[in-house]
Amino acid sequence: MTIEVRPATTGDDDLATIARIISTARPDDPTTVDEMRWSDATYPGGRRFIATLDGGAVGVGTIGRIYVYPPTFDALWGTVDVLPDARRRGVGAAVLEAIRAATVEVGKSALHIPASDGRPDGVAFLLHRGFTEYERAAMVELRLAGLARPQIEPPAGVRLVTLDARPDLVPGVHAVAQETFDDIPGDDPMAAGDLAEFRARDVDRDVIPRWGFLVAVDDATDQVIGYASLAFDPGSSTVAYHDMTAVRPAWRGRGVATALKAATIAAARDHGLERLYTGNDIDNVPMRAVNARLGYRPLPDWLTMRGPAISPGPADAIVPVSGGA
């Protein structure tokens, strides 16, 4: 049994291999070649690795900037994915060592790697290798088949418009993001970035439909006070997630967020989507309550695991965990 890990190229063949392995190993969080090319163009500097077992591609590792944290943040986002039939053979450990070494090369000291309560073996794999739970998001989903169109009831003095109808509101949406990102519950404050970065990441991507981007406006001033947006799962036209729901602090507690989310649900239903899902930090009680009122049902929690970029010890690279990657 021979395990080899090599840097991936940006050619179509390697990217297609990576997309296939990730989407098979982690079907609830798939990717596509187009998604990876968007990432490379918007946040250059990421790296990918392909692992082979006796010559066949069975594993993938990636690292890159954590989009909503500034470039100075001490950690990179990482992933380790191995096809089910190739697990428990040391492939995941070899991939992890490759992305750890690459993280050290660019001067970062930690990795953040996603995991799910629905895949406990993956959590155990990371715990065994020096990672600890850093953040936990309560995931929920809403099946749209047969769902009655929700009532959309913004508070008095507030109107909802789509970004499709009012593209001029993007700077106002960005201002809301700048005001609200840093108070999203979590271990570190997030940053919206400047207008150009915000547009590239949260507005102008092909997976973000303008018809599903709702903006709440103060009737008296035409000022943006909140927004909610959808984003399609990579490669899907029927499944989307709530990319963001944000309301200025001064307008919270009046039903703006509920109206925005209801409007995105209605838009998704009207455009033939089958399922919506979202996740919120477990400490984000107000938004989780909004989700519950709108009929969302629980999914396994989504975890961010944080670990050192330098392996805790040499045995870490060679001792597989039963059921791990």
C-alpha positions in Angstrom: 0.0 0.0 0.0 1.6 3.3 -1.2 0.2 6.7 -0.2 1.5 9.8 -2.1 0.4 13.4 -1.7 1.2 15.9 -4.4 0.3 19.6 -5.0 -2.7 19.9 -7.3 -2.5 22.0 -10.4 -5.1 24.5 -11.5 -5.9 22.5 -14.6 -9.4 21.2 -15.3 -8.4 17.6 -14.7 -7.1 18.1 -11.2 -9.9 20.5 -10.2 -12.5 18.0 -11.5 -10.8 15.3 -9.4 -10.9 17.5 -6.3 -14.5 18.4 -6.8 -15.5 14.7 -7.2 -13.7 13.6 -4.1 -15.0 16.5 -1.9 -18.6 16.2 -3.1 -18.5 12.4 -2.5 -16.8 12.5 0.9 -18.9 15.5 2.1 -22.2 15.6 0.1 -23.7 18.2 2.5 -20.9 20.6 1.5 -20.0 20.0 -2.1 -17.9 22.1 -4.5 -17.4 22.5 -8.2 -14.6 23.5 -10.6 -16.4 26.9 -11.1 -16.5 27.4 -7.3 -12.8 26.8 -7.0 -11.9 29.1 -9.9 -14.0 31.8 -8.2 -12.1 31.3 -5.0 -8.7 31.5 -6.8 -9.7 34.7 -8.6 -11.1 36.4 -5.5 -8.8 35.1 -2.8 -5.6 34.0 -4.5 -2.9 32.2 -2.6 -4.8 29.0 -1.6 -3.3 25.6 -2.2 -4.7 22.1 -2.9 -3.3 18.6 -2.6 -4.3 15.3 -4.1 -3.6 12.0 -2.3 -3.3 8.7 -4.1 -3.5 5.2 -2.7 -1.6 2.7 -5.0 -1.9 5.3 -7.8 -5.6 6.1 -7.5 -6.8 9.5 -6.4 -8.7 9.0 -3.1 -8.0 12.1 -1.0 -7.9 15.9 -1.1 -6.5 18.6 1.2 -7.0 22.4 0.8 -6.0 25.6 2.5 -6.9 29.2 2.0 -7.9 32.4 3.6 -10.9 32.4 5.9 -13.0 34.9 3.8 -14.7 36.8 6.6 -11.5 37.3 8.7 -8.8 39.9 7.7 -5.6 38.7 6.0 -3.7 39.1 9.3 -5.8 36.4 11.0 -3.5 33.7 12.4 -5.2 30.7 10.9 -6.1 29.4 7.4 -9.2 27.5 6.4 -8.4 23.9 5.7 -10.2 20.7 4.5 -9.3 17.0 4.6 -11.5 14.7 2.6 -11.0 11.0 1.8 -13.3 8.7 -0.2 -15.1 6.3 2.1 -13.5 3.1 0.7 -10.0 4.5 1.3 -10.4 5.5 4.9 -8.6 4.0 8.0 -5.4 3.6 5.9 -3.5 6.7 6.8 -4.5 8.8 3.8 -6.2 11.5 5.9 -3.2 11.8 8.2 -0.9 12.2 5.2 -3.1 14.9 3.7 -3.3 16.7 7.0 0.5 16.8 7.3 0.7 18.2 3.8 -1.7 21.1 4.5 -0.1 21.7 7.9 3.3 22.1 6.2 1.9 24.4 3.6 0.2 26.5 6.4 3.6 26.9 8.1 5.2 27.9 4.8 2.9 31.0 4.5 3.5 32.0 8.1 0.3 31.0 9.7 0.2 29.1 13.0 -3.2 27.4 13.0 -5.8 25.7 10.8 -9.6 25.8 11.0 -11.2 22.6 9.6 -14.9 22.0 9.2 -16.6 18.9 10.7 -20.1 17.7 11.4 -21.9 16.0 14.2 -23.3 13.9 11.4 -19.9 12.5 10.7 -18.5 11.7 14.2 -15.6 9.7 12.9 -14.2 12.9 11.2 -14.5 14.8 14.5 -12.6 12.0 16.2 -9.9 12.1 13.6 -9.3 15.8 14.3 -9.5 15.5 18.0 -6.9 12.7 17.9 -4.5 15.1 16.1 -4.5 18.1 18.3 -7.7 19.9 17.2 -10.4 21.2 19.5 -13.9 22.5 18.9 -13.7 26.2 18.2 -17.2 27.1 17.0 -20.5 25.3 16.7 -23.4 26.2 14.5 -26.9 24.9 14.8 -27.9 23.8 11.3 -31.5 23.7 10.2 -33.4 23.0 6.9 -36.7 23.9 5.4 -38.3 21.6 2.8 -40.3 23.7 0.3 -42.4 21.1 -1.4 -46.0 21.7 -0.4 -45.1 24.6 1.8 -47.6 27.4 2.0 -46.2 30.8 0.8 -45.2 32.6 4.0 -46.8 35.9 5.1 -44.4 38.8 4.6 -45.1 41.4 7.2 -42.4 44.1 7.6 -43.0 46.6 10.4 -44.6 49.9 9.6 -42.4 52.3 7.8 -40.2 49.5 6.3 -40.4 48.2 2.7 -38.7 45.2 1.2 -37.2 45.3 -2.3 -35.0 42.9 -4.2 -31.5 43.8 -5.3 -32.7 43.0 -8.8 -35.1 45.9 -8.6 -32.7 48.3 -6.7 -29.1 47.5 -7.6 -28.2 51.0 -6.5 -28.6 49.9 -2.9 -25.5 47.8 -2.8 -23.4 50.5 -1.0 -26.1 50.7 1.6 -26.1 46.9 2.0 -22.4 47.0 2.5 -22.8 49.7 5.2 -25.2 47.4 7.0 -22.6 44.5 6.7 -19.9 46.7 8.1 -22.1 47.6 11.1 -23.3 44.1 11.8 -20.5 41.6 10.9 -18.4 42.3 14.0 -21.3 41.5 16.4 -22.2 38.1 14.9 -21.8 35.6 17.7 -18.6 33.6 17.5 -15.1 33.5 18.9 -13.6 36.2 16.7 -15.1 39.3 15.1 -15.8 39.1 11.4 -15.1 41.8 8.9 -17.2 42.7 5.8 -14.1 44.0 4.0 -14.2 47.0 1.6 -16.9 47.5 -1.0 -15.0 45.7 -3.7 -14.4 42.6 -1.6 -17.9 42.6 -0.3 -19.4 42.7 -3.8 -17.2 40.0 -5.0 -17.9 37.7 -2.1 -21.5 38.5 -1.1 -23.2 40.1 -4.0 -21.9 39.5 -7.5 -21.2 35.8 -7.4 -23.1 33.6 -9.9 -24.5 31.5 -7.1 -26.2 34.5 -5.5 -29.5 35.3 -7.3 -30.5 39.0 -7.3 -34.2 37.8 -7.0 -33.3 36.1 -3.7 -31.4 39.1 -2.3 -33.9 41.1 -0.2 -33.2 44.6 1.2 -35.1 46.3 3.9 -35.4 50.1 3.5 -36.6 52.8 5.8 -39.4 54.5 3.9 -38.7 57.8 5.5 -35.1 58.1 4.5 -34.6 55.4 1.8 -31.7 54.1 4.0 -30.9 50.4 4.0 -31.6 48.9 7.4 -31.1 45.2 6.7 -30.8 42.5 4.1 -31.1 38.8 3.5 -29.6 36.8 0.7 -29.6 33.3 -0.7 -26.8 31.4 -2.4 -27.2 28.2 -4.3 -25.2 25.1 -3.3 -22.4 24.7 -5.8 -23.7 22.8 -8.8 -27.3 22.9 -7.7 -30.4 24.8 -9.0 -32.8 23.5 -6.3 -30.9 23.8 -3.0 -29.7 27.0 -1.5 -28.6 28.4 1.8 -29.2 31.6 3.6 -25.9 33.4 3.0 -26.6 36.2 5.4 -29.4 37.9 7.3 -28.4 41.2 8.9 -30.3 44.1 10.5 -28.9 47.3 11.9 -28.9 47.2 15.8 -31.3 50.2 16.0 -33.9 48.3 14.0 -33.7 44.9 15.8 -36.6 43.5 17.7 -39.2 44.9 15.4 -39.7 41.9 13.0 -37.4 43.1 10.2 -35.3 39.9 10.2 -38.4 37.7 10.2 -39.9 39.6 7.3 -36.6 39.4 5.3 -36.2 35.7 5.9 -39.9 35.1 5.0 -39.4 37.0 1.8 -36.4 34.9 0.8 -38.4 31.7 1.5 -41.2 33.0 -0.7 -38.7 33.9 -3.4 -37.1 30.4 -3.3 -40.5 28.8 -3.4 -41.7 30.9 -6.3 -38.5 30.0 -8.2 -38.9 26.3 -7.8 -36.3 25.5 -5.2 -36.8 22.3 -3.1 -34.8 23.0 0.0 -33.2 25.8 2.0 -30.8 25.4 4.9 -28.9 27.7 7.2 -26.7 27.7 10.3 -26.2 30.0 13.2 -23.8 30.0 16.1 -25.4 28.3 19.0 -25.2 31.6 21.0 -27.2 33.4 18.3 -30.5 32.9 20.1 -32.6 35.6 18.3 -31.9 34.3 14.8 -32.3 30.7 15.8 -35.7 31.7 17.2 -36.6 33.3 13.8 -35.7 30.0 12.1 -37.9 28.0 14.4 -40.9 30.3 13.9 -40.5 29.9 10.2 -40.6 26.1 10.4 -37.0 25.1 10.0 -36.0 21.7 11.4 -32.7 20.6 13.0 -29.8 19.1 11.1 -26.5 17.8 12.7 -24.5 20.7 14.1 -21.6 22.1 12.0 -18.3 22.5 13.8 -15.2 24.5 13.2 -12.2 22.6 14.6 -9.0 24.6 15.4 -5.6 23.0 15.6 -1.9 23.9 15.4 -0.2 24.1 12.0 2.7 22.2 13.5 2.0 18.5 14.2 1.9 17.8 18.0 4.2 14.8 17.5 5.6 12.4 14.9 3.1 9.6 15.7 0.3 12.0 14.6 1.2 11.4 11.0 1.2 7.6 11.1 -1.4 6.5 13.5 -4.9 6.4 11.9 -8.1 6.6 14.0 -10.7 4.0 13.5 -13.3 5.5 11.2 -11.3 8.7 10.6 -10.2 10.2 7.4 
